[in-house]
Amino acid sequence: MIDSPLPVLGLCAWSGTGKTTLLTRLLPLLQQAGLRVAVVKHAHHSFEVDQPGKDSWALRHAGAAQTLVASRRRAALITEFDPPHGEPPLRELLPMLDPARLDLILVEGFKREVFPKIELHRPALGRPLLCGRLPHIIAVASDAPLRLPRPLPLLDLNDPAAIAGFIIGFHRHHSRKNAS
């Protein structure tokens, strides 16, 4: 199980299910509820966070092992893995976050790692449910009625407010547990 001073909850699903879209709808609702939320997103491929031609991109491509870009509004740390290695485990990424500035960590992806997750499922995509073989799924959000392989809360994928309510309940439960 992932060790973190903050509650950690994942959203897992097959590619194309709408994890990022749902997160962009959940974040404002969670913020309105007073939660400061970090998001850790898994990428299956090489990705760029800065654009070619920008100073940070030029410095990174010139050989900087780490590039920290900071302004009065935000900071971003880019670390190059040389040589490239396996997927970084979530336990190595969480310490990069500042728990003093956060209440909750939402994780997109990392479906095989051991921590609580909500599965997003769209039957029309023709993919199997993950909750039958991934035991740390604690709820399923679907856009259609489902018969689940084990008893779990079933949330409406098209109702971000209901999913936010579930996440807020998760946060309250785990915050009390960590306080004791």
N, C-alpha and C positions, 0 to 999 in steps of 0.2 A: 504494500500500500504506500502511496506517495506520502511523505512526511512534509507538512507545511504548517506554519503558524496560522495560516488563513484557510478558510474553507476553499476547496478546489472542486469544481464541478465541470465535467466535460460535455460537449455535444459531439456525438459520433454518428456517422452515417456514411453510406456509399457516396462516392463523388456524384455531384449533380443534384443532390437532394435539397440543397438550400441552406447549408449550415451558416455561411457568411451572411446571407440575406436575413435569416432569422436573428442572428446576432445584432445586425444593424437595427433591427426593430426592438430587440430586447434592451439594448444598452440605454436608450433614453428612458424607458420605463423603470429600469433599475436605478438609474441616476435620480429620477423623480422620487423614488422611494428612499433616497438618501444613501444609496450604496456607491462606494468608490470601487470600480471594477477594472481589473486588468484582464486582458485577453492574450492568451498564448496560442498562436496558430501554427499548425504543422504544415510544411510545404513538402511535397513529394519531388521537387525538382529545384534546380538552381533558380534563384529569384533575385531581382534587383529592387532595393528600396529607395535608391537614389537614381537620378537620371544621368545618362551619359552626357558629359560636358559640364556637369556640376563639380565643384571643388571636391566634395566628399567622394564622388565616383572616381575622379582623377587620382586622388591620394590612395584610395583602396587599390586601384588598378596599377598604381606605381609601386605597390609592394607593402603598404601598411598592413600589419597583422591585425590591428584593431583600428577602427576609425570611430571617434566619438564626435558627433555633430551636435552642437548645443546653441540655443538662442534663449532669449528671455521667455519664450513660449513653450519650448519642448527640447528634448534631447533624445538622440538615437545612437545606440551602440551597434556597430557592425563588426563581427569577429570572423575572420577568414580561417577555415580549417585547412591547413596545409601539412601533409597531404590530406585530401578529403577522406573522411572516415564515415563510419556507420551513422545512422540517424541518431542525433543527440537524445538521450533519454530525458524525460520531463524532469526528473529529480536534479539534473544538471542545469536546467533552464530556470527553474523556479527561484533559485538564489539570486538571479539577476534582477528580480523584482524587489521593490522597496515596500515591505509589509506595513511600514508606518504610514504610507500614503494610500493604503488599500483596505477594503473590507472583504473582498471576494475575488477569486481568480476563476475565470471561465476559460476553458481549454477547447479549442476546435481541433479535432483529430486525435491522434495518439490513441486510437481505439483499442489497441492491444495492451496498453499500459494499465496497471491496476490502480484505479481510483474511480469514484462514483461518476456515472455518466447518464445523460438522457439520450436515448436513441431517436433520431429523426428517421421516419420511414414513409415513403410514398409507394404504395402497392403498384401504381401504374408504371413504375420504373422496372418492375419485374425482378427486383433483387430480393434475396432472402432476408428475413429478420436477423439481426445480430444478437438480440437478447437471449436467444436459445442457447448460444454458445459462449457469450461474454457475460460472466456472472456479475460484474460490477455495474451493469446497467440497472438503474433504479427507477426508470420511467421510460415510456415510449410516447413520442408525439407523432401523430399520423394525420394525414389529410383524408382518411377513410376509415370506416370501422374495421377492427382487426380482432382476430382470435390469437391471443398471446400464448406462447408455450409455457409461461409461468405467471403467477399473479403479480402484476405490476400496475401502477397508475397509468392510465391511457389518457394523454392530453391531446387537445385539438391543435394540430400543427398550424392551422390558420387563425389561431387565437393567441397572439403574442402576450396579451395581458394575463391570460390564464397560465401560460408557461412562466411568465415573470413572477406570478404569484407562487408557483411551485418553487422557483429558485429562491425567492425571498424566504419561504418557509424552510428550505434547505439551509440557507444562510443562518437563520435564527437558531435552528436546531444545532448546527455545528459550531456556531459561536458560543452558545451556552455550554456545549460539551467541552470545548477547548478552554473555557473560562474556569471549569471545575477541576 
